[in-house]
Amino acid sequence: MNDGNGWASVVNRREAFLGLGAGFGSVALTALLHADPTSSSSLHPSAVASPLALAKRCIFLMMEGGPSHIDTFDPKPELAKRHLQEFSRSGEMESAMSSGKRYFVKSPFDFIKAGQSGADISTPWIHLKEMVDEICFFRGAQVESVNHPTACYQLNTGNQFGGDPAVGSWVTYGLGSPNENLPGFVVLPRTSYPQGGAGNWSNGFLPAKFQGTPLRPEGSPILDLSPPAGISRQRQRKNLDLLSELNRQHLESRPGRNDLSARMDSYELAYAMQTEVPGVIDIEGESKNTLDAYGIGDASTDSFGRKCLLARRLVEKGVRFVQAYAGNWDSHDYIEKAHGSLIRSVDKPIAALLRDLKQRDMLKDTLVVWCGEFGRTPDNGLRGGGQSYGRDHNAKAMAMWFAGGGTRAGHTVGATDEIGGQAVECVHHIRDVHVTLLHLLGLDDNKLTFYHAGRHKQLSQFGGDVITELLA
């Protein structure tokens, strides 16, 4: 291609148009776009959702830092009897801080039996207790790591060391997105990213377009969402068309460059998002009753309330997988104050989300997941008593629950031992939770694979079992 001035002038012009697209940089390579079924970098060819799928979408509520099961949904009266008893632990460590002199710690919270199902729930959950009959509590999950970054990676990607695709990436790779103008996988992080950073919603070895798209918690959710001043939609469209043609020609001489294909597609999605996204993220158009129900306007609940309401609006518009972060639940000290404040910050928003989904007839096919990266120990070694005690990390027992999407509402599955030290009934590794999540969405973990580094890889790493006790 030569216009008489030589190839260099064409390259310079191409670079100039790339500059025009730079305003889309915050969404480039981070979003699922409409899939071309003939493309090898598109949806998995054998992973179309089963017609028996019970869930069409997922909202994943991630309580980063490790919420204590003992202080939320798994009461342990035995700990009250042993409260502040001193003991020493040696041998295999259940926690990174658990050797040496320890003290058993009772929960500072009372528990009640809530709903017709009689679910166990601690008293700070004022609003969620009204929705427990929609929830399936699971006390049998375990992970392997007691370090935050590796545990977060394992929960989100199946691999403790990162670099693999996130659950949301696998889901959108298998199912695609119903709305071509929005990403298929959206993340609503805290102001500070979780430990491990953006690797928690990475596309890993999947094509770049399956990476999660984070929306900023403060300011404009997506930078450069609006076109520059003086640039009309028509002019922007012409710029993108020319840029696409130049990129297409460049790609023809470099077959297999999925990163360039993804960048080209991301410009198109960014263009479409400029029309679609502002209406979705503008929650102020909701009624006052709805805003109040989610706790928006109340300093203690406003932040997570906005995330929960936005999650509902996103899945309603066709986003396949939304992950909302809350934290930090890492309460080594002052667990009554720390966990009490954290529960208050998410209690009303989560209850409103479940109620809202049910009233809109969406809960039946929307899977809602609540969990952290691990649980907490029934003892503590940092303090000897008073109101300052907390809990350490525990990979062998953790709090987790599911709602909607074909899960077994109004039931509690599994159990931990009498002091909450480890799961002892219906015990399952987190890989089985991942396999079950995919199953509810109509995907088979053994078929949802991607060939990389000489083998077919999957979310569970090397296979797992559906936890049938969680299914309706």
Rosetta blueprint (number, residue, H / E / L):
1 M L
2 N L
3 D L
4 G L
5 N L
6 G L
7 W H
8 A H
9 S H
10 V H
11 V H
12 N H
13 R H
14 R H
15 E H
16 A H
17 F H
18 L H
19 G H
20 L H
21 G H
22 A H
23 G H
24 F H
25 G L
26 S L
27 V L
28 A L
29 L L
30 T L
31 A L
32 L L
33 L L
34 H L
35 A L
36 D L
37 P L
38 T L
39 S L
40 S L
41 S L
42 S L
43 L L
44 H L
45 P L
46 S L
47 A L
48 V L
49 A L
50 S L
51 P L
52 L L
53 A L
54 L L
55 A L
56 K L
57 R E
58 C E
59 I E
60 F E
61 L E
62 M E
63 M E
64 E L
65 G L
66 G L
67 P L
68 S L
69 H H
70 I H
71 D H
72 T L
73 F L
74 D L
75 P L
76 K L
77 P H
78 E H
79 L H
80 A H
81 K H
82 R H
83 H L
84 L L
85 Q L
86 E E
87 F E
88 S E
89 R E
90 S L
91 G L
92 E L
93 M L
94 E L
95 S L
96 A L
97 M L
98 S L
99 S L
100 G E
101 K E
102 R E
103 Y E
104 F E
105 V L
106 K L
107 S L
108 P L
109 F L
110 D L
111 F E
112 I E
113 K E
114 A E
115 G L
116 Q L
117 S L
118 G L
119 A E
120 D E
121 I E
122 S E
123 T L
124 P L
125 W L
126 I L
127 H L
128 L H
129 K H
130 E H
131 M H
132 V H
133 D H
134 E H
135 I E
136 C E
137 F E
138 F E
139 R L
140 G L
141 A E
142 Q E
143 V L
144 E L
145 S L
146 V L
147 N L
148 H H
149 P H
150 T H
151 A H
152 C H
153 Y H
154 Q H
155 L H
156 N H
157 T H
158 G L
159 N L
160 Q L
161 F L
162 G L
163 G L
164 D L
165 P L
166 A L
167 V H
168 G H
169 S H
170 W H
171 V H
172 T H
173 Y H
174 G H
175 L H
176 G L
177 S L
178 P L
179 N L
180 E L
181 N L
182 L L
183 P L
184 G L
185 F E
186 V E
187 V E
188 L E
189 P L
190 R L
191 T L
192 S L
193 Y L
194 P L
195 Q L
196 G L
197 G H
198 A H
199 G H
200 N H
201 W H
202 S L
203 N L
204 G L
205 F L
206 L L
207 P L
208 A H
209 K H
210 F H
211 Q L
212 G L
213 T E
214 P E
215 L L
216 R L
217 P L
218 E L
219 G L
220 S L
221 P L
222 I L
223 L L
224 D L
225 L L
226 S L
227 P L
228 P L
229 A L
230 G L
231 I L
232 S L
233 R H
234 Q H
235 R H
236 Q H
237 R H
238 K H
239 N H
240 L H
241 D H
242 L H
243 L H
244 S H
245 E H
246 L H
247 N H
248 R H
249 Q H
250 H H
251 L H
252 E H
253 S L
254 R L
255 P L
256 G L
257 R L
258 N H
259 D H
260 L H
261 S H
262 A H
263 R H
264 M H
265 D H
266 S H
267 Y H
268 E H
269 L H
270 A H
271 Y H
272 A H
273 M H
274 Q H
275 T H
276 E H
277 V H
278 P H
279 G H
280 V H
281 I H
282 D L
283 I H
284 E H
285 G H
286 E L
287 S L
288 K H
289 N H
290 T H
291 L H
292 D H
293 A H
294 Y L
295 G L
296 I L
297 G L
298 D L
299 A L
300 S L
301 T L
302 D H
303 S H
304 F H
305 G H
306 R H
307 K H
308 C H
309 L H
310 L H
311 A H
312 R H
313 R H
314 L H
315 V H
316 E H
317 K L
318 G L
319 V L
320 R L
321 F E
322 V E
323 Q E
324 A E
325 Y E
326 A E
327 G L
328 N L
329 W L
330 D L
331 S L
332 H L
333 D E
334 Y L
335 I H
336 E H
337 K H
338 A H
339 H H
340 G H
341 S H
342 L H
343 I H
344 R H
345 S H
346 V H
347 D H
348 K H
349 P H
350 I H
351 A H
352 A H
353 L H
354 L H
355 R H
356 D H
357 L H
358 K H
359 Q H
360 R L
361 D L
362 M L
363 L H
364 K H
365 D H
366 T E
367 L E
368 V E
369 V E
370 W E
371 C E
372 G L
373 E L
374 F L
375 G E
376 R E
377 T L
378 P L
379 D E
380 N E
381 G L
382 L L
383 R L
384 G L
385 G L
386 G L
387 Q L
388 S L
389 Y E
390 G L
391 R L
392 D L
393 H E
394 N E
395 A L
396 K L
397 A L
398 M L
399 A L
400 M E
401 W E
402 F E
403 A E
404 G L
405 G L
406 G L
407 T E
408 R L
409 A L
410 G L
411 H E
412 T E
413 V E
414 G L
415 A E
416 T E
417 D L
418 E L
419 I L
420 G L
421 G L
422 Q L
423 A E
424 V E
425 E E
426 C L
427 V L
428 H E
429 H E
430 I H
431 R H
432 D H
433 V H
434 H H
435 V H
436 T H
437 L H
438 L H
439 H H
440 L H
441 L L
442 G L
443 L L
444 D L
445 D L
446 N L
447 K L
448 L L
449 T L
450 F E
451 Y E
452 H E
453 A L
454 G L
455 R E
456 H E
457 K E
458 Q L
459 L L
460 S L
461 Q L
462 F L
463 G L
464 G L
465 D L
466 V L
467 I L
468 T H
469 E H
470 L H
471 L E
472 A L
